[in-house]
C-alpha cells in the first residue's frame, strides 16, 4: 500500500513539472500558507477569503486593473473523499470604485497527502491548482500551480513550508519557466484557542534565474489564528510588501466552517 501510493505521489510531481508550459504574478485572492492536513472524508469545508489592499498599484498595467483600494472576496469549497484526497473549488470576485463588483475567475485544486497512519515525522501533501482569471485581473489568464506542503507541530510551535511553483498556459508569461513562489508560516499557541504567528509570501522569478530583488514580490504578514472549535477556522493578518513590485499594505481574513456532508 505504501509503495503504490508513493508511486502516485511521485507521478503527480512528474506530471506537474512536465505538463504545464508566464508565471502568474502573486495574487491577493487567497492568501494562505497551507497545512498538510486534508478535509476529513465525508466532510465539506466552506471558507470565505476577504482581502483589501490599502496601498497597491495605482495605474493599469498590461490591461490589468490597478490593485489600490481593491476588495477581493473568494469562496472556497473543499470536500474530503478519503483520508488522503480532497478537491477544492474557488470562486474569485473583486470590487473596486469605478469598476463595481466583478467575477474574476475560478480554480480547481485536487490535493493528496501522506496518510496519518503512515506515522511520518512531518505532515506532507501535494496540491495542484488549475484555473482561469479574466485578463483585467491577471494578464496570464490560464495558470497552473504545484504546491508541495510540509508542516510540523513542535509543542506550542507550528511550522509550515510551501515551496510553490507557478506556470502560465496563456498570457504574456506563457513561455517563461516555472516561477518559484515560496510561502512559509511560523506560529505559537498563546493559549489553546489563540495562536499568533508570521506568514511570508514570495514570488522570486523563474527557477532558471531569479528576478532582481526589486522585481520580486515579497510580503510579510503578522497573523492571528483562533481555534474556537473543530468546525470553525479563523485567520486574520495585516501584510506589508517589502519590494517595489509588491502591494505595500493589505489586510486579509479567512473564515471557514466544516459541514458534515
C-alpha positions as CSV (number, residue, x, y, z in Angstrom):
1,X,0.0,0.0,0.0
2,X,2.7,2.5,0.9
3,X,4.7,1.6,-2.1
4,X,1.8,2.0,-4.5
5,X,0.7,5.3,-3.0
6,X,4.3,6.6,-3.0
7,X,4.3,6.0,-6.8
8,X,1.1,8.0,-7.1
9,X,2.7,11.0,-5.3
10,X,5.8,10.8,-7.4
11,X,3.7,10.6,-10.5
12,X,1.8,13.7,-9.6
13,X,5.1,15.6,-9.1
14,X,6.3,14.5,-12.5
15,X,3.0,15.4,-14.1
16,X,3.1,18.8,-12.6
17,X,6.6,19.6,-13.7
18,X,6.1,18.3,-17.2
19,X,2.5,19.2,-18.1
20,X,2.4,23.0,-17.9
21,X,4.0,25.3,-20.3
22,X,4.1,33.3,-17.9
23,X,4.1,32.5,-14.5
24,X,1.2,34.1,-12.7
25,X,2.1,37.0,-10.5
26,X,1.4,36.7,-6.8
27,X,-2.2,37.5,-6.3
28,X,-4.2,38.5,-3.3
29,X,-7.4,36.4,-3.7
30,X,-6.5,33.5,-1.4
31,X,-3.6,34.4,0.9
32,X,-2.9,31.3,2.9
33,X,0.0,29.1,3.8
34,X,-1.4,25.6,3.6
35,X,-1.1,22.9,6.2
36,X,-0.6,19.3,5.2
37,X,-3.9,18.1,6.5
38,X,-6.8,17.4,4.2
39,X,-10.5,17.7,4.9
40,X,-11.9,14.6,6.6
41,X,-13.7,12.1,4.4
42,X,-17.4,12.9,4.1
43,X,-17.0,16.5,5.2
44,X,-17.0,19.8,3.3
45,X,-15.1,22.9,4.3
46,X,-16.5,26.3,3.1
47,X,-14.2,29.2,3.5
48,X,-14.6,32.9,2.8
49,X,-11.3,34.7,2.0
50,X,-11.6,38.5,2.4
51,X,-8.7,40.7,1.4
52,X,-8.5,44.5,1.0
53,X,-5.5,46.4,-0.5
54,X,-4.9,49.7,1.3
55,X,-1.9,50.6,-0.8
56,X,-1.3,48.9,-4.1
57,X,-0.7,49.7,-7.8
58,X,-2.4,52.9,-8.9
59,X,-2.2,52.6,-12.7
60,X,-3.3,50.0,-15.2
61,X,-0.6,47.6,-16.4
62,X,-0.9,45.2,-19.4
63,X,-4.7,45.8,-19.4
64,X,-5.0,44.8,-15.7
65,X,-6.9,47.0,-13.2
66,X,-4.8,48.7,-10.5
67,X,-5.0,47.0,-7.1
68,X,-5.1,50.1,-4.9
69,X,-8.3,50.0,-2.7
70,X,-9.4,46.8,-4.4
71,X,-11.5,44.3,-2.3
72,X,-11.3,40.6,-3.0
73,X,-13.9,38.1,-1.9
74,X,-13.2,34.4,-2.6
75,X,-15.4,31.4,-1.9
76,X,-13.5,28.2,-1.4
77,X,-15.4,24.9,-1.1
78,X,-13.3,21.8,-0.3
79,X,-14.6,18.2,0.0
80,X,-12.7,15.3,1.6
81,X,-13.1,12.0,-0.2
82,X,-10.9,9.8,1.9
83,X,-8.1,10.1,4.4
84,X,-5.6,11.2,1.7
85,X,-7.5,13.0,-1.0
86,X,-9.6,16.2,-1.3
87,X,-10.8,18.6,-4.0
88,X,-11.2,22.3,-3.6
89,X,-13.0,24.8,-5.9
90,X,-12.6,28.6,-5.8
91,X,-14.8,31.4,-7.0
92,X,-12.8,34.7,-7.2
93,X,-14.5,38.1,-7.1
94,X,-13.3,41.7,-6.8
95,X,-14.8,45.1,-6.1
96,X,-13.4,48.5,-6.7
97,X,-14.6,52.0,-7.0
98,X,-15.2,52.7,-10.7
99,X,-15.4,49.1,-11.7
100,X,-18.1,47.7,-9.5
101,X,-18.2,44.1,-8.3
102,X,-16.8,41.6,-10.8
103,X,-16.4,37.9,-11.2
104,X,-12.6,37.3,-11.6
105,X,-12.3,33.6,-12.3
106,X,-12.4,30.0,-11.0
107,X,-9.8,27.5,-9.9
108,X,-10.0,23.8,-9.0
109,X,-7.5,22.2,-6.6
110,X,-7.0,18.5,-6.1
111,X,-4.7,17.6,-3.2
112,X,-3.2,14.4,-1.9
113,X,-1.5,13.8,1.4
114,X,0.6,11.1,3.2
115,X,-2.0,9.3,5.4
116,X,-1.6,9.9,9.1
117,X,-1.4,6.1,9.7
118,X,2.0,6.1,8.0
119,X,3.3,7.9,11.0
120,X,5.7,10.2,9.2
121,X,7.6,12.6,11.4
122,X,6.2,15.6,9.4
123,X,3.0,16.2,7.5
124,X,3.4,16.0,3.7
125,X,0.9,16.8,1.0
126,X,0.9,17.9,-2.6
127,X,-1.6,20.4,-4.1
128,X,-2.2,21.2,-7.7
129,X,-4.3,24.1,-8.8
130,X,-5.6,24.8,-12.3
131,X,-7.7,27.8,-13.3
132,X,-8.8,30.8,-15.2
133,X,-8.7,34.5,-14.3
134,X,-10.0,37.3,-16.5
135,X,-7.3,39.4,-18.2
136,X,-8.5,42.6,-16.4
137,X,-7.2,41.0,-13.1
138,X,-4.4,38.8,-14.4
139,X,-2.6,39.1,-17.8
140,X,-1.9,35.4,-17.5
141,X,-5.4,34.0,-17.8
142,X,-4.8,30.2,-17.6
143,X,-2.4,29.1,-14.9
144,X,-1.2,26.1,-13.0
145,X,0.3,25.8,-9.5
146,X,2.2,22.9,-8.0
147,X,2.5,23.3,-4.2
148,X,4.3,20.7,-2.1
149,X,3.5,21.2,1.6
150,X,5.5,20.2,4.7
151,X,4.4,21.0,8.2
152,X,5.2,20.1,11.8
153,X,3.8,20.8,15.3
154,X,6.5,21.2,17.9
155,X,4.8,21.6,21.2
156,X,3.2,25.1,21.0
157,X,5.2,25.9,17.8
158,X,3.8,25.3,14.4
159,X,5.8,25.4,11.2
160,X,4.7,25.1,7.6
161,X,6.6,25.4,4.3
162,X,5.1,25.6,0.8
163,X,7.8,25.7,-1.9
164,X,5.4,26.6,-4.7
165,X,5.9,26.5,-8.4
166,X,3.7,28.6,-10.8
167,X,3.3,28.3,-14.6
168,X,1.1,30.0,-17.2
169,X,-0.6,28.3,-20.1
170,X,-1.9,31.5,-21.7
171,X,-0.7,35.1,-21.4
172,X,2.5,37.2,-21.7
173,X,4.5,34.8,-19.5
174,X,3.5,31.5,-21.1
175,X,7.0,30.9,-22.5
176,X,8.6,31.5,-19.1
177,X,9.9,28.7,-16.9
178,X,8.3,27.7,-13.7
179,X,8.4,30.6,-11.1
180,X,9.4,29.8,-7.6
181,X,6.9,31.2,-5.1
182,X,7.8,30.1,-1.6
183,X,5.4,30.5,1.3
184,X,6.2,30.0,5.0
185,X,4.4,30.2,8.3
186,X,5.5,30.0,11.9
187,X,3.1,30.4,14.8
188,X,2.9,29.9,18.5
189,X,0.0,28.8,20.6
190,X,-0.5,31.6,23.1
191,X,-3.5,29.7,24.6
192,X,-5.4,26.6,23.4
193,X,-7.6,28.8,21.3
194,X,-5.3,31.6,20.2
195,X,-2.1,31.4,18.1
196,X,0.0,34.3,16.9
197,X,2.4,34.0,14.0
198,X,4.1,35.4,10.9
199,X,3.4,34.4,7.3
200,X,5.8,35.0,4.4
201,X,4.7,35.1,0.7
202,X,7.1,35.4,-2.2
203,X,7.4,35.2,-5.9
204,X,11.1,35.2,-6.8
205,X,11.2,34.6,-10.5
206,X,11.9,31.7,-12.8
207,X,13.7,28.7,-11.3
208,X,16.4,29.1,-14.1
209,X,17.3,32.6,-12.8
210,X,15.6,34.7,-10.2
211,X,14.4,38.2,-10.9
212,X,16.3,41.2,-9.5
213,X,15.1,41.8,-5.9
214,X,13.2,45.0,-6.9
215,X,11.1,42.9,-9.4
216,X,10.4,40.1,-6.9
217,X,7.2,40.0,-4.9
218,X,7.8,39.5,-1.1
219,X,5.2,40.1,1.6
220,X,5.3,39.6,5.4
221,X,2.0,39.2,7.3
222,X,1.8,39.0,11.1
223,X,-1.3,37.0,11.7
224,X,-3.6,35.5,14.4
225,X,-5.5,32.2,14.3
226,X,-8.5,31.4,16.5
227,X,-9.2,27.7,17.2
228,X,-12.7,28.2,18.6
229,X,-13.8,24.6,17.7
230,X,-13.1,21.7,15.4
231,X,-15.7,23.1,12.9
232,X,-14.6,26.7,12.7
233,X,-11.5,28.3,11.2
234,X,-10.4,31.9,11.6
235,X,-7.3,33.7,10.4
236,X,-6.6,37.4,10.3
237,X,-3.4,39.3,9.3
238,X,-2.1,42.6,8.0
239,X,0.6,42.4,5.3
240,X,3.4,44.6,4.3
241,X,5.1,44.4,0.9
242,X,8.9,44.7,1.2
243,X,9.7,45.2,-2.5
244,X,8.6,47.8,-5.1
245,X,6.7,45.1,-7.1
246,X,4.5,44.1,-4.2
247,X,1.3,45.7,-2.9
248,X,2.5,47.7,0.1
249,X,-0.3,47.3,2.6
250,X,-3.2,44.9,2.8
251,X,-5.4,43.1,5.3
252,X,-6.7,39.6,5.0
253,X,-9.2,37.4,6.8
254,X,-10.3,33.8,6.4
255,X,-13.5,32.4,7.9
256,X,-14.3,28.8,7.5
257,X,-16.8,26.1,8.7
258,X,-16.7,22.4,8.3
259,X,-20.0,20.8,7.3
260,X,-20.8,17.1,7.8
261,X,-21.5,16.4,4.2
